[in-house]
Amino acid sequence: MSDQQADIGRIKECSRALKRIRDTFAERADPAEGYGIAEIGSQQILDAFDQFAGNWKIHRRKLTDELETLHGITRTAAESYEKIDHELAEALRNSERGPPKGARK
C-alpha cells in the first residue's frame, strides 16, 4: 500500500482559482484604458501608461496561456485522482465479497 495521498478538493479549488485568475487577466486588456490627461495629470505619464499597455498586452497573453495550461493540468489531475479512487474503491469492494459463485480456487 502507498502512503501517498492527494487532496482532490484542494486540487479542484486550485484549478478553479487558476481559471478565475486567467479570466481576470484576459479581461484586463489595457490597465490605462479610459484615462486621459485630466485623470492622469501629465502627457508624459499618459505616454508611459500607453507604453506599459503595449508591453502588458504581450506579457498578459503569455500569462493567460500559461494560466490556462495550469488550469487544464490541475483539472485533469483532480479528475484522474477521482477516477482512480473510485476504481480502487470498487476493486476493494469486489475483493471483500470474495470470488464469484462457481469460480475455481
Secondary structure as a PSIPRED ss2 file (coil, helix, strand):
# PSIPRED VFORMAT (PSIPRED V4.0)

   1 M C   1.000  0.000  0.000
   2 S C   1.000  0.000  0.000
   3 D C   1.000  0.000  0.000
   4 Q C   1.000  0.000  0.000
   5 Q C   1.000  0.000  0.000
   6 A C   1.000  0.000  0.000
   7 D C   1.000  0.000  0.000
   8 I H   0.000  1.000  0.000
   9 G H   0.000  1.000  0.000
  10 R H   0.000  1.000  0.000
  11 I H   0.000  1.000  0.000
  12 K H   0.000  1.000  0.000
  13 E H   0.000  1.000  0.000
  14 C H   0.000  1.000  0.000
  15 S H   0.000  1.000  0.000
  16 R H   0.000  1.000  0.000
  17 A H   0.000  1.000  0.000
  18 L H   0.000  1.000  0.000
  19 K H   0.000  1.000  0.000
  20 R H   0.000  1.000  0.000
  21 I H   0.000  1.000  0.000
  22 R H   0.000  1.000  0.000
  23 D H   0.000  1.000  0.000
  24 T H   0.000  1.000  0.000
  25 F H   0.000  1.000  0.000
  26 A H   0.000  1.000  0.000
  27 E H   0.000  1.000  0.000
  28 R C   1.000  0.000  0.000
  29 A C   1.000  0.000  0.000
  30 D C   1.000  0.000  0.000
  31 P C   1.000  0.000  0.000
  32 A C   1.000  0.000  0.000
  33 E C   1.000  0.000  0.000
  34 G C   1.000  0.000  0.000
  35 Y C   1.000  0.000  0.000
  36 G C   1.000  0.000  0.000
  37 I H   0.000  1.000  0.000
  38 A H   0.000  1.000  0.000
  39 E H   0.000  1.000  0.000
  40 I H   0.000  1.000  0.000
  41 G C   1.000  0.000  0.000
  42 S C   1.000  0.000  0.000
  43 Q H   0.000  1.000  0.000
  44 Q H   0.000  1.000  0.000
  45 I H   0.000  1.000  0.000
  46 L H   0.000  1.000  0.000
  47 D H   0.000  1.000  0.000
  48 A H   0.000  1.000  0.000
  49 F H   0.000  1.000  0.000
  50 D H   0.000  1.000  0.000
  51 Q H   0.000  1.000  0.000
  52 F H   0.000  1.000  0.000
  53 A H   0.000  1.000  0.000
  54 G H   0.000  1.000  0.000
  55 N H   0.000  1.000  0.000
  56 W H   0.000  1.000  0.000
  57 K H   0.000  1.000  0.000
  58 I H   0.000  1.000  0.000
  59 H H   0.000  1.000  0.000
  60 R H   0.000  1.000  0.000
  61 R H   0.000  1.000  0.000
  62 K H   0.000  1.000  0.000
  63 L H   0.000  1.000  0.000
  64 T H   0.000  1.000  0.000
  65 D H   0.000  1.000  0.000
  66 E H   0.000  1.000  0.000
  67 L H   0.000  1.000  0.000
  68 E H   0.000  1.000  0.000
  69 T H   0.000  1.000  0.000
  70 L H   0.000  1.000  0.000
  71 H H   0.000  1.000  0.000
  72 G H   0.000  1.000  0.000
  73 I H   0.000  1.000  0.000
  74 T H   0.000  1.000  0.000
  75 R H   0.000  1.000  0.000
  76 T H   0.000  1.000  0.000
  77 A H   0.000  1.000  0.000
  78 A H   0.000  1.000  0.000
  79 E H   0.000  1.000  0.000
  80 S H   0.000  1.000  0.000
  81 Y H   0.000  1.000  0.000
  82 E H   0.000  1.000  0.000
  83 K H   0.000  1.000  0.000
  84 I H   0.000  1.000  0.000
  85 D H   0.000  1.000  0.000
  86 H H   0.000  1.000  0.000
  87 E H   0.000  1.000  0.000
  88 L H   0.000  1.000  0.000
  89 A H   0.000  1.000  0.000
  90 E H   0.000  1.000  0.000
  91 A H   0.000  1.000  0.000
  92 L H   0.000  1.000  0.000
  93 R H   0.000  1.000  0.000
  94 N H   0.000  1.000  0.000
  95 S H   0.000  1.000  0.000
  96 E H   0.000  1.000  0.000
  97 R H   0.000  1.000  0.000
  98 G C   1.000  0.000  0.000
  99 P C   1.000  0.000  0.000
 100 P C   1.000  0.000  0.000
 101 K C   1.000  0.000  0.000
 102 G C   1.000  0.000  0.000
 103 A C   1.000  0.000  0.000
 104 R C   1.000  0.000  0.000
 105 K C   1.000  0.000  0.000
